[in-house]
Amino acid sequence: MEAENRTQRVYIVDDDGAVRQSIAWLMESVHLATESFASAVDFLQRYHPSMRGCVVLDLRMPRMSGLELQEALNEANCDLPIIFVTGHGEVSSAVQALKGGAFDFLEKPFSNNRLLERVQAALTWEAERWARAMDEAQIRRRFTTCTARELQVLDQLVGGASNKQVADALDISIKTVEVHRARLMEKTGASSFAELVRFALARPTEG
């Protein structure tokens, strides 16, 4: 599934088959991959964190509403942008959807151009978010084999301490600091101390 979901898709969730087909044809007319679901429950069962793209989601559906699906996806830490579509122009529902993190909210009937515009904007946003996440993941991986002591040395060095100051602060020899520094360079793949510092500053904080 991971390889499959490297490609962005437009996930269409609507209990009206004609609407699903119409939106799918529209997306495919501009060469966007699609996948359609007749219910929110069906989509939730299919959902996987590796999925890329955006969700075009009907507000009112039997069994599970669009807002209930949004809540379930939020609980699953899903980052797929959601564009709600509805024929029931309820301001309270729109506000609730947007407060829940919806990317946009379109009232039926909407123009094809408007929907395409918002889908393209959502896909651009998701692609940028994905790229940032991948950059963070790559930086994080550089430090996965570093020991706790090496990371302590790194924190001191990034703070501007000299080898001697690091040795004094951690009660170790200067030679040991130099060994830790060399291992940090090797493990992170840094070609210079300046690059090591840049990697360290870009390293995502835990929690």
Summary of the structure (lengths in Angstrom):
residues: 207
radius of gyration: 23.9
end to end distance: 27.3
largest distance: 73.5
contacts: 595
relative contact order: 0.09
helix: 57%
strand: 12%
